[in-house]
Amino acid sequence: ATDVRETELAYTVQIDLPGAAKEDVKVTIDGKRVAIEAAARNYSAVDGERLLLRERSATAFARSLLLPVEVDETSSQARLE
């Protein structure tokens, strides 16, 4: 799910990336275009257990947004909560 909000000073993009770690998220700004890519691994190995069935898999997310004005990359911020 994606939300884009606008104020007089900034645009805020909020995207749900379940299972994505900070190091697996990439944000790219190119003029008016903001691209967000992420990989999520929905499984983990547990010591002492043997995996018999795996239905969870790795997932990739990609979203590209075209904003009405060019984005200043130097003053842009990204955070993962």
C-alpha positions in Angstrom: 0.0 0.0 0.0 1.2 3.5 -0.9 0.3 6.9 0.4 1.6 10.2 -1.0 1.0 13.4 0.9 1.8 17.0 -0.1 2.4 20.1 2.0 3.7 23.5 1.0 7.3 22.4 1.8 7.4 18.7 1.0 6.1 15.5 -0.4 5.8 12.5 1.9 5.7 8.9 0.5 4.7 6.1 2.8 4.9 2.5 1.6 4.2 -0.7 3.4 7.2 -3.0 2.9 6.5 -6.0 5.2 9.5 -8.1 5.9 12.0 -5.7 4.3 15.2 -4.9 6.1 16.8 -1.4 5.9 19.7 -2.7 3.9 17.3 -4.3 1.3 15.5 -1.0 0.5 16.8 1.3 -2.3 15.4 4.8 -3.0 16.4 6.5 -6.3 15.6 10.1 -7.2 15.8 11.3 -10.8 14.2 14.7 -11.4 10.5 14.3 -10.8 10.7 10.5 -10.5 11.1 8.7 -7.2 11.7 5.0 -7.3 11.6 2.6 -4.3 12.8 -1.0 -4.6 12.9 -3.5 -1.8 13.5 -7.2 -1.2 11.8 -9.1 1.7 12.7 -12.5 3.0 9.7 -13.9 4.8 11.5 -16.8 6.3 14.5 -17.5 8.5 16.5 -20.5 9.4 16.3 -21.8 13.0 19.2 -23.8 14.5 18.3 -27.3 15.6 15.3 -27.6 13.3 14.8 -29.3 10.0 12.6 -27.6 7.5 9.9 -30.0 6.2 7.7 -27.5 4.2 8.3 -23.9 3.0 5.4 -21.9 1.6 6.8 -18.5 2.4 9.1 -17.1 -0.2 11.2 -14.0 -0.9 9.3 -11.1 -2.3 10.4 -8.1 -4.3 8.7 -4.7 -4.3 9.1 -1.9 -6.8 7.2 1.4 -7.1 8.0 4.4 -9.2 6.2 7.8 -8.6 6.2 10.8 -10.8 5.8 14.0 -8.7 4.6 17.4 -10.1 8.0 19.0 -9.4 11.6 18.0 -9.4 12.9 16.6 -6.2 16.1 18.0 -4.6 18.0 14.8 -3.8 20.4 16.5 -1.4 17.6 17.6 0.9 15.5 14.4 0.7 15.3 12.0 3.5 14.3 8.3 3.8 13.7 6.2 6.9 12.4 2.7 7.7 10.2 2.2 10.7 
